[in-house]
Amino acid sequence: MSALDELAGRTAVVTGAGSGIGLGLAVHAGTLGMNVVLAELDEERLEAAVATVRATGARVLGVPTDVGDPTSVEDLAQTAYATFGDVAVLINNAGIEAVGHVWDFEPERWSRMMRVNTDGAFHGIRSFVPRMGASQQTSYVVNVASVAAVSAGPFNAAYHASKHALLALTECLHLESQIAFPQLQVSVVCPGSVTTRIFEDASLSGDDETGGPRQMLDYLRHMLSTEGLSPAEVAEIVFAGMAAGDFWILPHPEQFAELAGARAEQLLHRRAPALPVFE
């Protein structure tokens, strides 16, 4: 029996499950025969997502959740455990985008990016990992970062900063789990282009100068719509990597290798980052 087969009848919790990658992951968990807990702030999206996952035949629970609020995430954990018992898979997926010059970010807008993209995973770890670690069964924590975690770009400082922090958080969790909870498998997902709503939902600030924030946002929207993997494809890659025990789960391995290689050269030779070209 494979590691994926052994997930049948166990429970997965997915944050940001109302659309995009999160919904794809929740649907895939349902097709594996798992109980699925969907956490999502937007209650209308949550309701629709619950119906979609339920169509797989899974037992499904939707929990309105603000991952930036530790009390809300603790309520999510208590509800998941009270409903289904032990949680086998926690996927910290919730994430948002905001585009603009870094000096144009209002403090609250910057803070919200960090609360959702980085603190949201920390809150999930804090509420779920001790409970998961108390079980002797193999369990999995998966944090969804981005290729932005190993790169930098203009007009996207908050997103890059939040994903760099999430990668470091995940690396530290991996090391600490080896000591305290060796049965806990920790993974980080670093996708590139995926056909989601993230840039449709992104906030924008700044003027319309040539090569500015709006041009970059238009470029990113076009790239996702024409080159992106589907959430279902990403979900299949994530669960396969998780079951294989991979720390690095890379839906776009070539893009990751290019960006990580450039980053390594930049650090090794102490070079300043180079401007990308958006065409």
PyRosetta script that sets phi, psi and omega in degrees:
from pyrosetta import init, pose_from_sequence

init()
pose = pose_from_sequence("MSALDELAGRTAVVTGAGSGIGLGLAVHAGTLGMNVVLAELDEERLEAAVATVRATGARVLGVPTDVGDPTSVEDLAQTAYATFGDVAVLINNAGIEAVGHVWDFEPERWSRMMRVNTDGAFHGIRSFVPRMGASQQTSYVVNVASVAAVSAGPFNAAYHASKHALLALTECLHLESQIAFPQLQVSVVCPGSVTTRIFEDASLSGDDETGGPRQMLDYLRHMLSTEGLSPAEVAEIVFAGMAAGDFWILPHPEQFAELAGARAEQLLHRRAPALPVFE")
pose.set_psi(1, 132.3)
pose.set_omega(1, -178.6)
pose.set_phi(2, -79.6)
pose.set_psi(2, 166.2)
pose.set_omega(2, 177.9)
pose.set_phi(3, -61.3)
pose.set_psi(3, -35.1)
pose.set_omega(3, 178.2)
pose.set_phi(4, -67.9)
pose.set_psi(4, -39.7)
pose.set_omega(4, 177.8)
pose.set_phi(5, -61.0)
pose.set_psi(5, -34.1)
pose.set_omega(5, -177.6)
pose.set_phi(6, -72.5)
pose.set_psi(6, -9.7)
pose.set_omega(6, 178.3)
pose.set_phi(7, -80.4)
pose.set_psi(7, -16.6)
pose.set_omega(7, -179.1)
pose.set_phi(8, -58.3)
pose.set_psi(8, 131.4)
pose.set_omega(8, -179.7)
pose.set_phi(9, 85.6)
pose.set_psi(9, -9.8)
pose.set_omega(9, 176.9)
pose.set_phi(10, -93.9)
pose.set_psi(10, -176.8)
pose.set_omega(10, -169.1)
pose.set_phi(11, -120.8)
pose.set_psi(11, 135.8)
pose.set_omega(11, 174.0)
pose.set_phi(12, -116.1)
pose.set_psi(12, 139.1)
pose.set_omega(12, 174.1)
pose.set_phi(13, -116.2)
pose.set_psi(13, 126.8)
pose.set_omega(13, -178.2)
pose.set_phi(14, -126.1)
pose.set_psi(14, 123.4)
pose.set_omega(14, 176.1)
pose.set_phi(15, -92.2)
pose.set_psi(15, 157.3)
pose.set_omega(15, -176.0)
pose.set_phi(16, 61.2)
pose.set_psi(16, 38.7)
pose.set_omega(16, -169.9)
pose.set_phi(17, -89.6)
pose.set_psi(17, 5.5)
pose.set_omega(17, -175.6)
pose.set_phi(18, -76.0)
pose.set_psi(18, -18.2)
pose.set_omega(18, -177.9)
pose.set_phi(19, -165.4)
pose.set_psi(19, 175.8)
pose.set_omega(19, 171.4)
pose.set_phi(20, 59.6)
pose.set_psi(20, -141.0)
pose.set_omega(20, -177.3)
pose.set_phi(21, -59.2)
pose.set_psi(21, -41.1)
pose.set_omega(21, -178.3)
pose.set_phi(22, -60.0)
pose.set_psi(22, -44.7)
pose.set_omega(22, 178.3)
pose.set_phi(23, -66.4)
pose.set_psi(23, -40.6)
pose.set_omega(23, 176.9)
pose.set_phi(24, -59.0)
pose.set_psi(24, -41.3)
pose.set_omega(24, 178.5)
pose.set_phi(25, -66.0)
pose.set_psi(25, -41.5)
pose.set_omega(25, -179.8)
pose.set_phi(26, -65.1)
pose.set_psi(26, -42.6)
pose.set_omega(26, 178.0)
pose.set_phi(27, -62.4)
pose.set_psi(27, -43.7)
pose.set_omega(27, -179.0)
pose.set_phi(28, -63.4)
pose.set_psi(28, -40.9)
pose.set_omega(28, 176.8)
pose.set_phi(29, -60.0)
pose.set_psi(29, -40.1)
pose.set_omega(29, 178.3)
pose.set_phi(30, -63.2)
pose.set_psi(30, -40.1)
pose.set_omega(30, 179.8)
pose.set_phi(31, -67.6)
pose.set_psi(31, -21.0)
pose.set_omega(31, 176.9)
pose.set_phi(32, -83.2)
pose.set_psi(32, -1.0)
pose.set_omega(32, -179.9)
pose.set_phi(33, 86.0)
pose.set_psi(33, 17.3)
pose.set_omega(33, 179.8)
pose.set_phi(34, -85.3)
pose.set_psi(34, 154.5)
pose.set_omega(34, 161.8)
pose.set_phi(35, -73.7)
pose.set_psi(35, 141.2)
pose.set_omega(35, -173.8)
pose.set_phi(36, -128.3)
pose.set_psi(36, 126.7)
pose.set_omega(36, 174.9)
pose.set_phi(37, -108.0)
pose.set_psi(37, 119.3)
pose.set_omega(37, -179.5)
pose.set_phi(38, -101.5)
pose.set_psi(38, 124.1)
pose.set_omega(38, 177.1)
pose.set_phi(39, -111.0)
pose.set_psi(39, 127.8)
pose.set_omega(39, -175.1)
pose.set_phi(40, -158.8)
pose.set_psi(40, 139.8)
pose.set_omega(40, -180.0)
pose.set_phi(41, -77.2)
pose.set_psi(41, -40.6)
pose.set_omega(41, -177.7)
pose.set_phi(42, -79.5)
pose.set_psi(42, 108.7)
pose.set_omega(42, -172.3)
pose.set_phi(43, -68.7)
pose.set_psi(43, -29.7)
pose.set_omega(43, 177.5)
pose.set_phi(44, -67.5)
pose.set_psi(44, -44.3)
pose.set_omega(44, 176.5)
pose.set_phi(45, -64.7)
pose.set_psi(45, -38.6)
pose.set_omega(45, -179.7)
pose.set_phi(46, -61.0)
pose.set_psi(46, -45.6)
pose.set_omega(46, -179.1)
pose.set_phi(47, -60.6)
pose.set_psi(47, -44.2)
pose.set_omega(47, 179.0)
pose.set_phi(48, -65.8)
pose.set_psi(48, -39.4)
pose.set_omega(48, -179.3)
pose.set_phi(49, -66.3)
pose.set_psi(49, -40.0)
pose.set_omega(49, 177.9)
pose.set_phi(50, -58.9)
pose.set_psi(50, -43.5)
pose.set_omega(50, 179.1)
pose.set_phi(51, -63.5)
pose.set_psi(51, -39.6)
pose.set_omega(51, 179.8)
pose.set_phi(52, -64.1)
pose.set_psi(52, -45.3)
pose.set_omega(52, -178.6)
pose.set_phi(53, -71.1)
pose.set_psi(53, -35.9)
pose.set_omega(53, 179.0)
pose.set_phi(54, -61.8)
pose.set_psi(54, -29.1)
pose.set_omega(54, 179.4)
pose.set_phi(55, -64.6)
pose.set_psi(55, -16.7)
pose.set_omega(55, 175.6)
pose.set_phi(56, -76.5)
pose.set_psi(56, -9.9)
pose.set_omega(56, -175.6)
pose.set_phi(57, 94.9)
pose.set_psi(57, 1.6)
pose.set_omega(57, -177.7)
pose.set_phi(58, -76.7)
pose.set_psi(58, 156.3)
pose.set_omega(58, 167.1)
pose.set_phi(59, -81.5)
pose.set_psi(59, 126.1)
pose.set_omega(59, -169.1)
pose.set_phi(60, -129.7)
pose.set_psi(60, 141.6)
pose.set_omega(60, 174.4)
pose.set_phi(61, -132.4)
pose.set_psi(61, 127.0)
pose.set_omega(61, 174.7)
pose.set_phi(62, -103.5)
pose.set_psi(62, 129.4)
pose.set_omega(62, -177.4)
pose.set_phi(63, -126.5)
pose.set_psi(63, 111.5)
pose.set_omega(63, 174.5)
pose.set_phi(64, -58.0)
pose.set_psi(64, 124.3)
pose.set_omega(64, -171.4)
pose.set_phi(65, -143.2)
pose.set_psi(65, 133.5)
pose.set_omega(65, 169.6)
pose.set_phi(66, -104.1)
pose.set_psi(66, 102.8)
pose.set_omega(66, -174.8)
pose.set_phi(67, -65.5)
pose.set_psi(67, -18.6)
pose.set_omega(67, 177.5)
pose.set_phi(68, -77.5)
pose.set_psi(68, -5.6)
pose.set_omega(68, -178.6)
pose.set_phi(69, -111.4)
pose.set_psi(69, 112.1)
pose.set_omega(69, -176.7)
pose.set_phi(70, -60.1)
pose.set_psi(70, -32.0)
pose.set_omega(70, 178.4)
pose.set_phi(71, -66.9)
pose.set_psi(71, -40.3)
pose.set_omega(71, 178.3)
pose.set_phi(72, -63.5)
pose.set_psi(72, -41.0)
pose.set_omega(72, 179.7)
pose.set_phi(73, -70.5)
pose.set_psi(73, -36.6)
pose.set_omega(73, 175.6)
pose.set_phi(74, -63.9)
pose.set_psi(74, -40.3)
pose.set_omega(74, 175.3)
pose.set_phi(75, -61.2)
pose.set_psi(75, -39.2)
pose.set_omega(75, 176.6)
pose.set_phi(76, -59.1)
pose.set_psi(76, -47.2)
pose.set_omega(76, -179.4)
pose.set_phi(77, -62.8)
pose.set_psi(77, -45.8)
pose.set_omega(77, 179.8)
pose.set_phi(78, -61.0)
pose.set_psi(78, -41.2)
pose.set_omega(78, -179.7)
pose.set_phi(79, -67.1)
pose.set_psi(79, -42.8)
pose.set_omega(79, 180.0)
pose.set_phi(80, -61.6)
pose.set_psi(80, -46.0)
pose.set_omega(80, -178.9)
pose.set_phi(81, -69.6)
pose.set_psi(81, -37.5)
pose.set_omega(81, 178.8)
pose.set_phi(82, -66.9)
pose.set_psi(82, -30.8)
pose.set_omega(82, -176.3)
pose.set_phi(83, -85.9)
pose.set_psi(83, -45.6)
pose.set_omega(83, -171.4)
pose.set_phi(84, -119.6)
pose.set_psi(84, -5.9)
pose.set_omega(84, -175.5)
pose.set_phi(85, 84.5)
pose.set_psi(85, -147.1)
pose.set_omega(85, -173.9)
pose.set_phi(86, -57.7)
pose.set_psi(86, 143.7)
pose.set_omega(86, 174.9)
pose.set_phi(87, -99.0)
pose.set_psi(87, 127.1)
pose.set_omega(87, -179.1)
pose.set_phi(88, -94.2)
pose.set_psi(88, -31.4)
pose.set_omega(88, -174.6)
pose.set_phi(89, -134.5)
pose.set_psi(89, 124.2)
pose.set_omega(89, 171.4)
pose.set_phi(90, -114.8)
pose.set_psi(90, 121.7)
pose.set_omega(90, 177.1)
pose.set_phi(91, -116.7)
pose.set_psi(91, 107.2)
pose.set_omega(91, 176.6)
pose.set_phi(92, -83.7)
pose.set_psi(92, 93.3)
pose.set_omega(92, -172.2)
pose.set_phi(93, -110.4)
pose.set_psi(93, -23.6)
pose.set_omega(93, -172.1)
pose.set_phi(94, -54.2)
pose.set_psi(94, 132.8)
pose.set_omega(94, 179.8)
pose.set_phi(95, -160.8)
pose.set_psi(95, 152.0)
pose.set_omega(95, 179.2)
pose.set_phi(96, -134.3)
pose.set_psi(96, 166.3)
pose.set_omega(96, 179.7)
pose.set_phi(97, -124.8)
pose.set_psi(97, 152.1)
pose.set_omega(97, 172.5)
pose.set_phi(98, -151.0)
pose.set_psi(98, 131.0)
pose.set_omega(98, -172.7)
pose.set_phi(99, -119.1)
pose.set_psi(99, 139.1)
pose.set_omega(99, 177.3)
pose.set_phi(100, 157.9)
pose.set_psi(100, 170.3)
pose.set_omega(100, 173.1)
pose.set_phi(101, -60.3)
pose.set_psi(101, 140.1)
pose.set_omega(101, -176.8)
pose.set_phi(102, -59.9)
pose.set_psi(102, -32.5)
pose.set_omega(102, -179.1)
pose.set_phi(103, -76.7)
pose.set_psi(103, -9.9)
pose.set_omega(103, 177.3)
pose.set_phi(104, -90.6)
pose.set_psi(104, -8.2)
pose.set_omega(104, -178.9)
pose.set_phi(105, -70.9)
pose.set_psi(105, 126.0)
pose.set_omega(105, 169.3)
pose.set_phi(106, -70.3)
pose.set_psi(106, 147.1)
pose.set_omega(106, -178.5)
pose.set_phi(107, -54.1)
pose.set_psi(107, -38.9)
pose.set_omega(107, -179.0)
pose.set_phi(108, -67.3)
pose.set_psi(108, -37.9)
pose.set_omega(108, 178.7)
pose.set_phi(109, -65.0)
pose.set_psi(109, -42.7)
pose.set_omega(109, 175.6)
pose.set_phi(110, -62.1)
pose.set_psi(110, -47.1)
pose.set_omega(110, -177.5)
pose.set_phi(111, -63.2)
pose.set_psi(111, -36.4)
pose.set_omega(111, 179.5)
pose.set_phi(112, -64.2)
pose.set_psi(112, -39.4)
pose.set_omega(112, 176.4)
pose.set_phi(113, -58.5)
pose.set_psi(113, -44.6)
pose.set_omega(113, -179.5)
pose.set_phi(114, -69.2)
pose.set_psi(114, -39.1)
pose.set_omega(114, -179.7)
pose.set_phi(115, -61.8)
pose.set_psi(115, -41.8)
pose.set_omega(115, -177.6)
pose.set_phi(116, -80.3)
pose.set_psi(116, -52.7)
pose.set_omega(116, -169.5)
pose.set_phi(117, -75.8)
pose.set_psi(117, -32.7)
pose.set_omega(117, -177.5)
pose.set_phi(118, -112.1)
pose.set_psi(118, -54.9)
pose.set_omega(118, -179.2)
pose.set_phi(119, -62.3)
pose.set_psi(119, -32.0)
pose.set_omega(119, 179.5)
pose.set_phi(120, -58.2)
pose.set_psi(120, -42.4)
pose.set_omega(120, 177.3)
pose.set_phi(121, -68.3)
pose.set_psi(121, -40.6)
pose.set_omega(121, 176.9)
pose.set_phi(122, -59.1)
pose.set_psi(122, -44.2)
pose.set_omega(122, 179.4)
pose.set_phi(123, -63.7)
pose.set_psi(123, -38.5)
pose.set_omega(123, 176.5)
pose.set_phi(124, -63.6)
pose.set_psi(124, -44.2)
pose.set_omega(124, 177.6)
pose.set_phi(125, -60.0)
pose.set_psi(125, -46.4)
pose.set_omega(125, -176.2)
pose.set_phi(126, -62.3)
pose.set_psi(126, -39.5)
pose.set_omega(126, -176.4)
pose.set_phi(127, -85.6)
pose.set_psi(127, -30.2)
pose.set_omega(127, -173.4)
pose.set_phi(128, -101.7)
pose.set_psi(128, -38.6)
pose.set_omega(128, -170.5)
pose.set_phi(129, -60.8)
pose.set_psi(129, -44.2)
pose.set_omega(129, 176.9)
pose.set_phi(130, -60.2)
pose.set_psi(130, -36.9)
pose.set_omega(130, 177.5)
pose.set_phi(131, -68.1)
pose.set_psi(131, -44.7)
pose.set_omega(131, 179.8)
pose.set_phi(132, -65.5)
pose.set_psi(132, -39.4)
pose.set_omega(132, -179.4)
pose.set_phi(133, -68.1)
pose.set_psi(133, -19.2)
pose.set_omega(133, 178.5)
pose.set_phi(134, -73.4)
pose.set_psi(134, -17.7)
pose.set_omega(134, 176.6)
pose.set_phi(135, -90.0)
pose.set_psi(135, 144.2)
pose.set_omega(135, 178.6)
pose.set_phi(136, -84.9)
pose.set_psi(136, -7.6)
pose.set_omega(136, 177.8)
pose.set_phi(137, -74.0)
pose.set_psi(137, 151.6)
pose.set_omega(137, 174.8)
pose.set_phi(138, -62.8)
pose.set_psi(138, 133.0)
pose.set_omega(138, 177.0)
pose.set_phi(139, -138.3)
pose.set_psi(139, 169.4)
pose.set_omega(139, -167.6)
pose.set_phi(140, -136.8)
pose.set_psi(140, 133.1)
pose.set_omega(140, 169.1)
pose.set_phi(141, -117.0)
pose.set_psi(141, 124.1)
pose.set_omega(141, -177.9)
pose.set_phi(142, -123.7)
pose.set_psi(142, 120.7)
pose.set_omega(142, 176.0)
pose.set_phi(143, -104.6)
pose.set_psi(143, 126.7)
pose.set_omega(143, -178.6)
pose.set_phi(144, -91.9)
pose.set_psi(144, 106.0)
pose.set_omega(144, 177.7)
pose.set_phi(145, -98.3)
pose.set_psi(145, -122.9)
pose.set_omega(145, -174.6)
pose.set_phi(146, -179.2)
pose.set_psi(146, 162.4)
pose.set_omega(146, 169.1)
pose.set_phi(147, -62.5)
pose.set_psi(147, -17.1)
pose.set_omega(147, 174.5)
pose.set_phi(148, -63.2)
pose.set_psi(148, -17.4)
pose.set_omega(148, 179.6)
pose.set_phi(149, -70.9)
pose.set_psi(149, -16.5)
pose.set_omega(149, 179.6)
pose.set_phi(150, -123.5)
pose.set_psi(150, 23.3)
pose.set_omega(150, -177.9)
pose.set_phi(151, -147.6)
pose.set_psi(151, 179.6)
pose.set_omega(151, 177.3)
pose.set_phi(152, -143.2)
pose.set_psi(152, 153.6)
pose.set_omega(152, 178.9)
pose.set_phi(153, -159.4)
pose.set_psi(153, 156.9)
pose.set_omega(153, -179.7)
pose.set_phi(154, -73.2)
pose.set_psi(154, 152.9)
pose.set_omega(154, 173.3)
pose.set_phi(155, 66.1)
pose.set_psi(155, 16.6)
pose.set_omega(155, -176.2)
pose.set_phi(156, -141.6)
pose.set_psi(156, 30.7)
pose.set_omega(156, -170.8)
pose.set_phi(157, -61.8)
pose.set_psi(157, -42.8)
pose.set_omega(157, -176.4)
pose.set_phi(158, -64.3)
pose.set_psi(158, -41.2)
pose.set_omega(158, -179.4)
pose.set_phi(159, -66.3)
pose.set_psi(159, -48.9)
pose.set_omega(159, 179.2)
pose.set_phi(160, -59.6)
pose.set_psi(160, -44.9)
pose.set_omega(160, -178.8)
pose.set_phi(161, -62.0)
pose.set_psi(161, -42.1)
pose.set_omega(161, -178.9)
pose.set_phi(162, -66.5)
pose.set_psi(162, -36.4)
pose.set_omega(162, -178.4)
pose.set_phi(163, -79.0)
pose.set_psi(163, -33.1)
pose.set_omega(163, 171.1)
pose.set_phi(164, -59.7)
pose.set_psi(164, -44.3)
pose.set_omega(164, 179.4)
pose.set_phi(165, -64.6)
pose.set_psi(165, -39.5)
pose.set_omega(165, 179.6)
pose.set_phi(166, -64.7)
pose.set_psi(166, -38.8)
pose.set_omega(166, 176.6)
pose.set_phi(167, -62.5)
pose.set_psi(167, -46.1)
pose.set_omega(167, 178.7)
pose.set_phi(168, -61.9)
pose.set_psi(168, -41.2)
pose.set_omega(168, 177.4)
pose.set_phi(169, -59.1)
pose.set_psi(169, -43.8)
pose.set_omega(169, -177.9)
pose.set_phi(170, -67.8)
pose.set_psi(170, -39.9)
pose.set_omega(170, 177.8)
pose.set_phi(171, -62.1)
pose.set_psi(171, -42.5)
pose.set_omega(171, 178.7)
pose.set_phi(172, -66.8)
pose.set_psi(172, -39.8)
pose.set_omega(172, 177.1)
pose.set_phi(173, -61.6)
pose.set_psi(173, -40.9)
pose.set_omega(173, 178.0)
pose.set_phi(174, -58.3)
pose.set_psi(174, -46.0)
pose.set_omega(174, -178.7)
pose.set_phi(175, -66.4)
pose.set_psi(175, -43.9)
pose.set_omega(175, -178.7)
pose.set_phi(176, -68.3)
pose.set_psi(176, -34.3)
pose.set_omega(176, 179.5)
pose.set_phi(177, -67.5)
pose.set_psi(177, -31.8)
pose.set_omega(177, 177.4)
pose.set_phi(178, -61.0)
pose.set_psi(178, -29.4)
pose.set_omega(178, 179.7)
pose.set_phi(179, -84.8)
pose.set_psi(179, -49.9)
pose.set_omega(179, -170.9)
pose.set_phi(180, -91.2)
pose.set_psi(180, -38.3)
pose.set_omega(180, -173.7)
pose.set_phi(181, -135.7)
pose.set_psi(181, 73.3)
pose.set_omega(181, -175.7)
pose.set_phi(182, -63.6)
pose.set_psi(182, -16.4)
pose.set_omega(182, 177.8)
pose.set_phi(183, -82.8)
pose.set_psi(183, -2.2)
pose.set_omega(183, -179.2)
pose.set_phi(184, -96.7)
pose.set_psi(184, 119.5)
pose.set_omega(184, 178.2)
pose.set_phi(185, -93.3)
pose.set_psi(185, 126.1)
pose.set_omega(185, -179.4)
pose.set_phi(186, -111.5)
pose.set_psi(186, 133.8)
pose.set_omega(186, -179.8)
pose.set_phi(187, -137.1)
pose.set_psi(187, 153.4)
pose.set_omega(187, 172.4)
pose.set_phi(188, -122.9)
pose.set_psi(188, 134.9)
pose.set_omega(188, 178.7)
pose.set_phi(189, -104.1)
pose.set_psi(189, 130.0)
pose.set_omega(189, -179.6)
pose.set_phi(190, -124.4)
pose.set_psi(190, 76.3)
pose.set_omega(190, 179.9)
pose.set_phi(191, -76.8)
pose.set_psi(191, 158.6)
pose.set_omega(191, 168.8)
pose.set_phi(192, -99.0)
pose.set_psi(192, -118.2)
pose.set_omega(192, -176.6)
pose.set_phi(193, -78.9)
pose.set_psi(193, 124.0)
pose.set_omega(193, 176.2)
pose.set_phi(194, -134.2)
pose.set_psi(194, 139.5)
pose.set_omega(194, -176.1)
pose.set_phi(195, -76.7)
pose.set_psi(195, 82.8)
pose.set_omega(195, 179.0)
pose.set_phi(196, -123.5)
pose.set_psi(196, -178.4)
pose.set_omega(196, 179.6)
pose.set_phi(197, -90.8)
pose.set_psi(197, 5.8)
pose.set_omega(197, -167.3)
pose.set_phi(198, -58.9)
pose.set_psi(198, -38.3)
pose.set_omega(198, 179.4)
pose.set_phi(199, -86.8)
pose.set_psi(199, -18.8)
pose.set_omega(199, 171.6)
pose.set_phi(200, -70.9)
pose.set_psi(200, -36.1)
pose.set_omega(200, -179.6)
pose.set_phi(201, -85.6)
pose.set_psi(201, -8.9)
pose.set_omega(201, -173.5)
pose.set_phi(202, -66.2)
pose.set_psi(202, 140.5)
pose.set_omega(202, 172.3)
pose.set_phi(203, -83.3)
pose.set_psi(203, 154.5)
pose.set_omega(203, -175.7)
pose.set_phi(204, -134.1)
pose.set_psi(204, 135.7)
pose.set_omega(204, 173.2)
pose.set_phi(205, -135.0)
pose.set_psi(205, 157.9)
pose.set_omega(205, 179.9)
pose.set_phi(206, 109.7)
pose.set_psi(206, 169.4)
pose.set_omega(206, -177.4)
pose.set_phi(207, -87.4)
pose.set_psi(207, -173.3)
pose.set_omega(207, -174.2)
pose.set_phi(208, -104.2)
pose.set_psi(208, 34.2)
pose.set_omega(208, -178.3)
pose.set_phi(209, -64.3)
pose.set_psi(209, 152.8)
pose.set_omega(209, 178.9)
pose.set_phi(210, -59.3)
pose.set_psi(210, 131.5)
pose.set_omega(210, -178.8)
pose.set_phi(211, 75.2)
pose.set_psi(211, 16.0)
pose.set_omega(211, -177.1)
pose.set_phi(212, -95.3)
pose.set_psi(212, -166.6)
pose.set_omega(212, -175.0)
pose.set_phi(213, -57.1)
pose.set_psi(213, -42.6)
pose.set_omega(213, -178.3)
pose.set_phi(214, -65.5)
pose.set_psi(214, -40.3)
pose.set_omega(214, 178.8)
pose.set_phi(215, -63.3)
pose.set_psi(215, -40.9)
pose.set_omega(215, 179.0)
pose.set_phi(216, -65.2)
pose.set_psi(216, -42.3)
pose.set_omega(216, -179.8)
pose.set_phi(217, -62.8)
pose.set_psi(217, -42.5)
pose.set_omega(217, 177.0)
pose.set_phi(218, -61.0)
pose.set_psi(218, -40.5)
pose.set_omega(218, 178.6)
pose.set_phi(219, -62.9)
pose.set_psi(219, -45.0)
pose.set_omega(219, -178.4)
pose.set_phi(220, -66.5)
pose.set_psi(220, -39.7)
pose.set_omega(220, 177.6)
pose.set_phi(221, -62.2)
pose.set_psi(221, -43.2)
pose.set_omega(221, 179.3)
pose.set_phi(222, -64.8)
pose.set_psi(222, -42.6)
pose.set_omega(222, -178.6)
pose.set_phi(223, -61.6)
pose.set_psi(223, -43.3)
pose.set_omega(223, 179.9)
pose.set_phi(224, -64.7)
pose.set_psi(224, -39.6)
pose.set_omega(224, -176.1)
pose.set_phi(225, -73.9)
pose.set_psi(225, -24.3)
pose.set_omega(225, -175.4)
pose.set_phi(226, -106.8)
pose.set_psi(226, -25.3)
pose.set_omega(226, -173.2)
pose.set_phi(227, -121.1)
pose.set_psi(227, -7.7)
pose.set_omega(227, -170.8)
pose.set_phi(228, -74.9)
pose.set_psi(228, 148.5)
pose.set_omega(228, 167.6)
pose.set_phi(229, -70.3)
pose.set_psi(229, 156.8)
pose.set_omega(229, 174.5)
pose.set_phi(230, -79.9)
pose.set_psi(230, 154.2)
pose.set_omega(230, 175.1)
pose.set_phi(231, -55.8)
pose.set_psi(231, -35.0)
pose.set_omega(231, 178.7)
pose.set_phi(232, -64.3)
pose.set_psi(232, -40.5)
pose.set_omega(232, 178.1)
pose.set_phi(233, -64.6)
pose.set_psi(233, -42.3)
pose.set_omega(233, 178.6)
pose.set_phi(234, -63.4)
pose.set_psi(234, -42.5)
pose.set_omega(234, -179.2)
pose.set_phi(235, -60.0)
pose.set_psi(235, -41.9)
pose.set_omega(235, 179.0)
pose.set_phi(236, -62.5)
pose.set_psi(236, -41.8)
pose.set_omega(236, 178.6)
pose.set_phi(237, -64.9)
pose.set_psi(237, -41.7)
pose.set_omega(237, -178.2)
pose.set_phi(238, -63.5)
pose.set_psi(238, -48.8)
pose.set_omega(238, -177.7)
pose.set_phi(239, -67.9)
pose.set_psi(239, -35.3)
pose.set_omega(239, 177.2)
pose.set_phi(240, -65.2)
pose.set_psi(240, -43.8)
pose.set_omega(240, 178.9)
pose.set_phi(241, -66.1)
pose.set_psi(241, -41.0)
pose.set_omega(241, 178.2)
pose.set_phi(242, -59.8)
pose.set_psi(242, -48.2)
pose.set_omega(242, -178.4)
pose.set_phi(243, -66.4)
pose.set_psi(243, -28.3)
pose.set_omega(243, 178.5)
pose.set_phi(244, -78.0)
pose.set_psi(244, -7.9)
pose.set_omega(244, -179.3)
pose.set_phi(245, 83.0)
pose.set_psi(245, 21.2)
pose.set_omega(245, -178.2)
pose.set_phi(246, -77.8)
pose.set_psi(246, 134.8)
pose.set_omega(246, 170.3)
pose.set_phi(247, -75.1)
pose.set_psi(247, -49.7)
pose.set_omega(247, 179.7)
pose.set_phi(248, -89.3)
pose.set_psi(248, 120.3)
pose.set_omega(248, 173.7)
pose.set_phi(249, -115.6)
pose.set_psi(249, 116.6)
pose.set_omega(249, -167.1)
pose.set_phi(250, -123.9)
pose.set_psi(250, 95.0)
pose.set_omega(250, 177.2)
pose.set_phi(251, -62.7)
pose.set_psi(251, -24.9)
pose.set_omega(251, 179.3)
pose.set_phi(252, -125.1)
pose.set_psi(252, 74.9)
pose.set_omega(252, -171.9)
pose.set_phi(253, -62.4)
pose.set_psi(253, -36.1)
pose.set_omega(253, -178.9)
pose.set_phi(254, -68.3)
pose.set_psi(254, -43.6)
pose.set_omega(254, 179.2)
pose.set_phi(255, -64.6)
pose.set_psi(255, -41.1)
pose.set_omega(255, 178.2)
pose.set_phi(256, -62.7)
pose.set_psi(256, -43.8)
pose.set_omega(256, -178.6)
pose.set_phi(257, -61.9)
pose.set_psi(257, -40.5)
pose.set_omega(257, 179.9)
pose.set_phi(258, -64.6)
pose.set_psi(258, -46.9)
pose.set_omega(258, -177.8)
pose.set_phi(259, -70.5)
pose.set_psi(259, -41.9)
pose.set_omega(259, 179.4)
pose.set_phi(260, -66.7)
pose.set_psi(260, -37.1)
pose.set_omega(260, 177.4)
pose.set_phi(261, -65.1)
pose.set_psi(261, -42.3)
pose.set_omega(261, 177.4)
pose.set_phi(262, -63.7)
pose.set_psi(262, -39.3)
pose.set_omega(262, 178.5)
pose.set_phi(263, -63.8)
pose.set_psi(263, -43.2)
pose.set_omega(263, 179.8)
pose.set_phi(264, -62.5)
pose.set_psi(264, -42.9)
pose.set_omega(264, 178.2)
pose.set_phi(265, -64.3)
pose.set_psi(265, -40.4)
pose.set_omega(265, 179.4)
pose.set_phi(266, -61.3)
pose.set_psi(266, -44.6)
pose.set_omega(266, -179.1)
pose.set_phi(267, -71.1)
pose.set_psi(267, -43.6)
pose.set_omega(267, -176.6)
pose.set_phi(268, -62.7)
pose.set_psi(268, -40.2)
pose.set_omega(268, -175.9)
pose.set_phi(269, -102.9)
pose.set_psi(269, 6.8)
pose.set_omega(269, 175.8)
pose.set_phi(270, 54.7)
pose.set_psi(270, 48.0)
pose.set_omega(270, 178.2)
pose.set_phi(271, -93.9)
pose.set_psi(271, 149.6)
pose.set_omega(271, 173.2)
pose.set_phi(272, -72.5)
pose.set_psi(272, 149.8)
pose.set_omega(272, 177.0)
pose.set_phi(273, -63.5)
pose.set_psi(273, 149.7)
pose.set_omega(273, -178.9)
pose.set_phi(274, -102.2)
pose.set_psi(274, 144.7)
pose.set_omega(274, 179.0)
pose.set_phi(275, -69.7)
pose.set_psi(275, 131.7)
pose.set_omega(275, 172.0)
pose.set_phi(276, -76.7)
pose.set_psi(276, 166.0)
pose.set_omega(276, 178.2)
pose.set_phi(277, -111.3)
pose.set_psi(277, 123.4)
pose.set_omega(277, 178.8)
pose.set_phi(278, -105.3)
pose.set_psi(278, 113.7)
pose.set_omega(278, -177.0)
pose.set_phi(279, -124.2)
pose.dump_pdb("model.pdb")
